[in-house]
Amino acid sequence: MSAALKLRGLCCKSNTLFIVNDYLDIALASDADGIHVGYDDLPLSVVRKELPIDKIVGLSTHTLAQAQEAKTEGADYIAVGSMFSSPTKVNAAVVGLEHLRQVKKTVSTPIVAIGGINKENIGEVIAAGADAAAVISAVLTQKDIESATRQLVKEIEKKTKRHKKSGSHR
């Protein structure tokens, strides 16, 4: 719990959202901005009942039906993945970019792509319809975490600018 409170403080100082993964009790106790749960965790309906109305709730999905259900149940964002094989979750099923495109066509809820995303493929992920991407190894395995993060942001900005210039709509 002390780690969550320290992280919450750091996030507040840098004007960054603090989302707790999986643990509703820690999200509540640390006054997190929200919680992210998986399909095998607490049901979204239970999380919504317990969490204050102004908090963010995200849900991981692996199928189109799960994404549609997440939208219907009121997820603030839907995580879609795994996009690629991931060193962090080696047993995660890869759903790929075409699945991401299908989810984007089907639901209007913001989409966060997850799984195996790095500076070489993040542009493809954004082009396929992700509104954001969650990364772990793409930054935490690098010697210079700040530089690695800035490179990812640069790749996202390049792809976003191309879409705006060409008039493309995801």
ABEGO torsion letter per residue (X at the ends): XAAAAAAAAAAAAAGBBBBBBGBAAAAAAAGBAEBBBBAABBBAAAAAAABBAABBBBBBBABAAAAAAAAAAGBABBBBOBABBBAABAABBBAEAAAAAAAAAABABBBBBBEGBBAAAAAAAAAAGBABBBBAAAAAABABAAAAAAAAAAAAAAAAAAAAAAGBBX
